[in-house]
């Protein structure tokens, strides 16, 4: 069963593309028609592509890996932050820090610096600083939190990128392509889909359009996480059962060992009595 349907996408305005004069010819397979100078996206293909992307995202989440959500457009920031946080995934909604993927160790240093500031504030190290110095450190901490706070738990490179408006976030897409990280993207008619591994043709400017697609994708991620938890619980239960069976088998093994040791001792007197009988 599809995670979305034609009517849902139509109501959210996912079918509205850009002006015909601004189109990217590579998006031709996903365009249904043109009306009043605006391209209309084929929503039947959008439904199929959402299902395809959702299934792939589910498998990534099921394997315990992270998906980094990227959307720096003003109208989609809140939606991305809310949906990504709901499935405990990292996200970037401020300016994309150049080299975030290709120079990941440097980004991790900045995140650790933020953690160090917190630790030094808590243990009283900064209590002897002047107000001016303390204000500078506080501002630095706030800036780091704004730009990197949402990726503080991202200790290694993400296994996938989910991008809203691949044209605006082309630096992030290029970095992911360079490192071989799969890219999931909401692609409008003015964008190039060739560098996107999982293309979701839809309106990337409207909040409702982005939200309905994210609902489907994040629901798939949540399913993957729950299945992973269930598998781990089953594994633990199986291990506990194996241990319990092992404990139950110990007395039986000890009894068998005792019988084996007693058997030669019983046979020895019989062997000694045999010559006397002759």
C-alpha positions as CSV (number, residue, x, y, z in Angstrom):
1,X,0.0,0.0,0.0
2,X,1.3,3.5,-0.9
3,X,2.4,5.8,1.8
4,X,0.7,8.7,0.1
5,X,-1.9,9.1,-2.6
6,X,-2.7,11.4,-5.5
7,X,-5.3,13.4,-3.6
8,X,-3.1,14.1,-0.6
9,X,-0.3,15.4,-2.8
10,X,-2.7,17.4,-5.0
11,X,-4.3,19.1,-1.9
12,X,-0.8,20.0,-0.6
13,X,0.2,21.6,-3.9
14,X,3.0,19.2,-4.7
15,X,2.1,19.4,-8.4
16,X,3.1,23.1,-8.9
17,X,6.4,23.4,-10.6
18,X,8.3,26.6,-11.7
19,X,7.8,28.8,-14.7
20,X,8.3,27.1,-18.0
21,X,11.2,29.4,-18.9
22,X,13.0,28.4,-15.7
23,X,12.8,24.6,-16.2
24,X,15.6,22.1,-16.4
25,X,15.1,19.8,-19.4
26,X,16.3,16.8,-17.3
27,X,13.1,17.0,-15.4
28,X,11.0,16.4,-18.5
29,X,10.1,12.8,-17.5
30,X,8.4,14.0,-14.4
31,X,6.4,16.8,-15.9
32,X,2.7,16.1,-16.8
33,X,1.8,19.3,-18.7
34,X,2.1,23.1,-18.7
35,X,-0.6,25.5,-17.6
36,X,-0.5,29.3,-17.6
37,X,3.2,29.2,-18.2
38,X,3.8,26.9,-15.2
39,X,4.9,23.3,-15.4
40,X,2.7,20.7,-13.6
41,X,4.4,17.7,-12.1
42,X,3.0,14.2,-12.7
43,X,1.8,13.2,-9.2
44,X,1.4,9.5,-10.1
45,X,5.2,9.4,-10.5
46,X,5.7,11.4,-7.3
47,X,3.6,8.8,-5.4
48,X,5.8,6.0,-6.7
49,X,9.0,7.8,-6.0
50,X,8.0,8.6,-2.4
51,X,7.3,4.9,-1.8
52,X,10.7,4.0,-3.3
53,X,12.5,6.6,-1.1
54,X,10.6,5.7,2.0
55,X,11.5,2.0,1.6
56,X,15.2,2.8,1.3
57,X,15.1,5.2,4.3
58,X,13.4,2.5,6.3
59,X,16.2,0.0,5.6
60,X,18.8,2.6,6.5
61,X,17.1,3.3,9.9
62,X,16.7,-0.4,10.5
63,X,20.4,-0.9,10.2
64,X,21.0,1.7,12.9
65,X,22.5,4.4,10.6
66,X,21.8,8.1,10.4
67,X,20.1,10.3,7.8
68,X,21.1,13.9,7.7
69,X,18.2,16.3,6.7
70,X,19.1,19.5,5.0
71,X,16.8,22.5,4.3
72,X,17.9,26.1,4.7
73,X,14.9,27.7,3.1
74,X,13.0,29.9,5.5
75,X,9.6,28.3,4.8
76,X,10.8,24.8,5.3
77,X,13.1,25.2,8.4
78,X,10.5,24.5,11.0
79,X,9.1,21.5,9.3
80,X,12.5,19.8,8.8
81,X,13.5,20.5,12.4
82,X,10.3,19.1,13.8
83,X,10.2,16.0,11.6
84,X,13.9,15.1,11.9
85,X,13.8,15.6,15.6
86,X,10.7,13.3,15.9
87,X,12.8,10.4,14.6
88,X,16.0,11.4,16.4
89,X,17.9,12.3,13.2
90,X,20.4,15.2,12.7
91,X,19.5,18.2,10.5
92,X,20.9,21.4,9.1
93,X,18.5,24.4,8.8
94,X,21.0,27.2,8.9
95,X,23.7,28.0,6.4
96,X,25.4,24.8,5.2
97,X,28.9,24.8,6.7
98,X,31.2,24.2,3.7
99,X,33.2,21.0,4.0
100,X,30.8,19.6,6.6
101,X,31.0,16.1,4.9
102,X,34.3,16.3,3.1
103,X,36.1,17.9,6.1
104,X,34.0,16.2,8.8
105,X,36.8,15.9,11.5
106,X,37.0,19.8,11.6
107,X,33.3,20.0,12.1
108,X,33.6,17.4,14.9
109,X,36.2,19.6,16.6
110,X,33.8,22.5,16.6
111,X,31.1,20.4,18.2
112,X,33.6,19.2,20.8
113,X,34.5,22.8,21.5
114,X,30.9,23.5,22.3
115,X,30.8,20.6,24.7
116,X,34.1,21.8,26.3
117,X,32.6,25.3,26.9
118,X,29.6,23.7,28.6
119,X,31.8,21.5,30.8
120,X,34.0,24.4,31.8
121,X,31.0,26.5,32.7
122,X,29.5,23.8,34.8
123,X,32.7,23.1,36.8
124,X,33.3,26.8,37.6
125,X,36.4,27.3,35.5
126,X,34.9,30.4,33.9
127,X,33.8,31.9,37.2
128,X,36.9,34.1,37.5
129,X,36.7,35.6,34.0
130,X,35.7,39.2,33.5
131,X,32.2,40.0,32.2
132,X,33.6,40.9,28.8
133,X,35.4,37.6,28.4
134,X,32.4,35.6,29.7
135,X,30.2,37.5,27.2
136,X,32.5,36.6,24.3
137,X,32.5,32.9,25.3
138,X,28.7,32.9,25.7
139,X,28.3,34.4,22.2
140,X,30.6,31.9,20.7
141,X,28.7,29.1,22.4
142,X,25.4,30.5,21.0
143,X,26.8,30.7,17.5
144,X,28.0,27.1,17.6
145,X,24.7,26.0,19.0
146,X,22.8,27.7,16.2
147,X,24.9,26.2,13.4
148,X,25.9,22.9,14.8
149,X,23.7,22.1,17.8
150,X,21.4,19.9,15.6
151,X,24.3,17.7,14.6
152,X,25.9,17.4,18.0
153,X,25.0,13.6,18.1
154,X,26.4,12.9,14.6
155,X,29.7,11.3,15.6
156,X,30.4,9.9,12.1
157,X,29.4,10.6,8.5
158,X,25.7,10.1,7.8
159,X,24.7,7.2,5.7
160,X,22.3,9.3,3.6
161,X,21.3,12.9,2.9
162,X,17.7,14.1,2.6
163,X,17.6,17.4,0.8
164,X,14.8,19.9,0.2
165,X,15.6,22.0,-2.9
166,X,18.6,20.4,-4.4
167,X,19.4,23.5,-6.4
168,X,19.8,25.7,-3.3
169,X,21.7,22.9,-1.4
170,X,23.9,22.0,-4.3
171,X,27.1,22.3,-2.2
172,X,25.7,19.7,0.2
173,X,24.8,17.5,-2.8
174,X,28.2,17.8,-4.3
175,X,29.9,16.8,-1.1
176,X,27.7,13.8,-0.7
177,X,28.3,12.7,-4.3
178,X,32.0,13.1,-3.8
179,X,31.9,10.7,-0.8
180,X,29.4,8.3,-2.3
181,X,26.7,9.1,0.2
182,X,23.2,8.5,-1.2
183,X,21.1,11.6,-1.7
184,X,17.3,11.7,-1.3
185,X,15.9,14.9,-2.7
186,X,12.7,16.8,-3.3
187,X,13.4,18.0,-6.8
188,X,11.4,20.8,-8.5
189,X,11.2,21.5,-12.2
190,X,14.1,24.0,-12.1
191,X,16.6,21.5,-10.7
192,X,18.9,18.8,-12.1
193,X,17.9,15.3,-10.9
194,X,20.9,13.6,-12.4
195,X,23.0,13.8,-9.2
196,X,20.2,12.6,-6.9
197,X,20.0,8.9,-6.1
198,X,16.3,9.0,-5.0
199,X,14.4,11.7,-6.8
200,X,11.1,12.9,-5.4
201,X,9.6,15.2,-8.0
202,X,7.5,17.8,-6.2
203,X,7.1,21.5,-5.3
204,X,10.0,22.3,-2.9
205,X,8.8,25.8,-2.1
206,X,5.5,25.2,-0.3
207,X,5.5,24.2,3.3
208,X,2.5,21.8,2.9
209,X,4.1,20.1,0.0
210,X,7.3,19.4,1.9
211,X,5.4,18.4,5.0
212,X,3.3,15.7,3.4
213,X,6.4,14.1,1.8
214,X,8.3,14.3,5.1
215,X,5.4,12.7,6.9
216,X,5.7,9.7,4.7
217,X,9.4,9.4,4.8
218,X,9.8,10.0,8.6
219,X,7.0,7.4,9.2
220,X,9.1,4.9,7.3
221,X,12.2,5.8,9.3
222,X,10.2,5.4,12.5
223,X,9.1,1.9,11.3
224,X,12.7,1.0,10.6
225,X,13.8,2.1,14.1
226,X,11.0,0.1,15.8
227,X,11.8,-3.0,13.8
228,X,15.5,-2.7,14.8
229,X,14.4,-2.4,18.5
230,X,12.2,-5.5,18.1
231,X,15.0,-7.5,16.5
232,X,17.3,-6.6,19.3
233,X,14.7,-7.5,21.9
234,X,14.3,-10.9,20.2
235,X,18.0,-11.5,20.1
236,X,18.3,-10.7,23.8
237,X,15.4,-13.1,24.6
238,X,17.0,-15.8,22.5
239,X,20.4,-15.3,24.3
240,X,18.7,-15.4,27.7
241,X,16.8,-18.6,26.7
242,X,20.0,-20.2,25.5
243,X,21.8,-19.3,28.8
244,X,18.8,-20.7,30.8
245,X,18.9,-24.0,28.8
246,X,22.6,-24.2,29.4
247,X,22.1,-23.8,33.2
248,X,19.4,-26.5,33.2
249,X,21.7,-28.8,31.2
250,X,24.6,-28.5,33.7
251,X,23.2,-31.0,36.3
252,X,22.4,-33.5,33.5
253,X,25.9,-33.2,32.1
254,X,27.4,-33.6,35.6
255,X,25.3,-36.7,36.2
256,X,26.4,-38.3,32.9
257,X,30.0,-37.5,33.7
258,X,29.6,-39.1,37.1
259,X,28.1,-42.3,35.6
260,X,31.0,-42.5,33.1
261,X,33.6,-42.2,35.9
262,X,31.7,-44.8,38.0
263,X,31.4,-47.4,35.2
264,X,35.2,-48.3,35.0
265,X,35.3,-48.6,38.8
266,X,32.5,-51.1,38.8
267,X,34.0,-53.1,36.0
268,X,37.4,-53.4,37.7
269,X,36.3,-55.9,40.5
270,X,34.5,-58.0,37.9
271,X,37.7,-58.3,35.9
272,X,39.6,-59.4,39.0
273,X,37.1,-62.1,39.9
274,X,37.2,-63.7,36.4
275,X,40.5,-65.7,36.9
276,X,39.3,-67.0,40.3
277,X,36.2,-68.6,38.7
278,X,38.5,-70.7,36.4
